[in-house]
């Protein structure tokens, strides 16, 4: 996946952005017993997409520089109209809530072209739910359907391989958390 993030980052997203993400798994990493939910946002990494994201990111960074400094874009213009415009812009940015700014900070990522279809997203959501609940036969059937909808999808292939290597049977101690044994 191109973008991988934890539940903590996911929780900072607005509902509008959160629904665009895909829950990948719940894991414990080597050296920790604390379960971590992992998410992604499926994006194309073709050059045109990355160029567009870079431009949006640079625009966002520029706006943040102005927000942090208290200066609106064009602050070097001292005309009365520019001063009035600057004051209004500063007032508007001061009213932004922290989470609104976090949401704006990821706008470039979410502007990238998605690589999944609504049909794939619905099937994957159903498969991951079955997997986490320990219904691995159902999960395998739906993960297989996912691979027909998005050939070579890494997360789908990883989880399907994982449960197939265990004969489609969740261990009796399964609590919906996969232990990662290497970093």
N, C-alpha and C positions, 0 to 999 in steps of 0.2 A: 504494500500500500504506500501511497505517496504521503499521506497525512495520517499520523497515528497520535491519539491523545487519550488522556485518562478521564475518569468521571469528574474530577475536579475542574478540568477545563470545560467539559461538556456542561456542567452545572452553571458556568458563567455565561453560556450562550443564551440568547433570547429564544423564546419558544419557536419563533419563525426560523431561526437558524438550527436549533436542536433537531427539528423534524427532518432536516436534510442530512443528518448523520446516520451512520450505520453502526450498531453495537456489534463488535466483533467477537468478544469472549469475556469471560471473567477468569482471571488468572492470579496465581501467586508467583512471584519472581523468586529466583534463588536467593536465599538468605532472608526471606521475609515470609511471614505467615499471613499477612494482611491481604485479603482479596482486592484485586484492582480490576475495574471494568474498563475495557479498552474500546475505543470508537475510532471510526475513520470517516472521512468525507471523500467519496470516490470522485477523483478528478482526472482529466486527461493531462498528461505532461507534454503534449506536443508543443513545439516552439512558439506557435502563435498564441496559444493559451497562456504560456509562461510569460511572454512579453506583455500581454494584457494585464496579467496579475501583477507584474513588476510595476507597471505604470500606476495601477490602482494603489499599490502599496506605497509608492513614492508620494502620491497625492495625499494618502492618509498620514504618512510621516510628516509631511509639510504642515498639514492641518494641526497635528498634535504639537508641533514646535510652536505654532502660533497660539494654540490653546494654553500651553504651559507658560509661555512668556506673557500672556495677556495681550498680545498684539494680534490683530486681525490681519489676514493677507492684505497686502497693499498699504501697510502701516507707514511706509516712508512718504506717502502722499500727505501733505499738510493742509490741503484745501479744506474748507469748512465742510463740504459734502463728504470728503474722505474721512474726516474726523468723526462726523456723525455716523457714517457707515461703520467705522471701526468700533465706536461705542456700542452700536447695536449688535455687531458680531461678537464682541467680547461678552455682552450681557447674555446672548444666546448660548455661547459655549460654556459659560459659567453654570448655566442651568442644566447642562448635560449630567446625567447620573453616571456614576462609575461604570455600571454594567452597560449603559448605552455606548460608552466609549470603547469598552471591551468588544461589544458587538460590532461596532464600526471598524475595529482593528482587524477583524477577520473577514471583512467584506470582500477583500481581494481574493481570498481563498474561495469563498462561496460564489464569486463571480466566474470562476473557472467552469468550463463546460463539464457537466457530470458525465460519467461513463456508464451509468446504470439506467435501467428503465423502471417505471413504476411497478411493472409485473415482477421484475427481479427483486426489487426492494421488498415487496409484499411477501414473496416466497422466502426470501432470506430471513425476514423478521419472524416468520412462522417456523422456519427451520432452527434458528438460534434459540427460540423459546423452547422448542421440543428438546433440543440438545441440553440446554441448561436445566430443564426439568428431569433429565435422565431418560427421556423417551427416544433413545438413540436409533431405533429402527425407523421411526417416523422421521426423525431428523435426517437420516441417511437418504431416505426416499426424496425428501424435499431438497436437500443439498444437491442431489443428483439432478433434479429439475433445474436448480439454480445454475448448474454448470452448462445446461443446455441453453439457458437464457444469456449467460455471460461466460463464454468459454475461457477456461484458464484462470478464473478468479482465484487469487491467492488465498484469501481467508476461507472461502468455501472449500477449496482443495485441502487446506491444512486441517480443518475440522473434520471433513469427511474421511481423510486418511487416518486421523487420530481415532475416530470411533470405529472405523473398519478394522484397524489393528487390534482392537479390543472386542472383536466379534459382535459389534453393535449392541454390547451390553454394558451399561453403566455399572461401575463397581457398587457394591452394597453401601459403601461409605460415601458415595457421590453426593455432594451438596451444591453442585452447580459451579464448581471452581476447578479449573485445570491447573495443575502444578507444572510450572516451567522449571526444568532442571538445569538449564544452562543460560548464560547471559548472552 
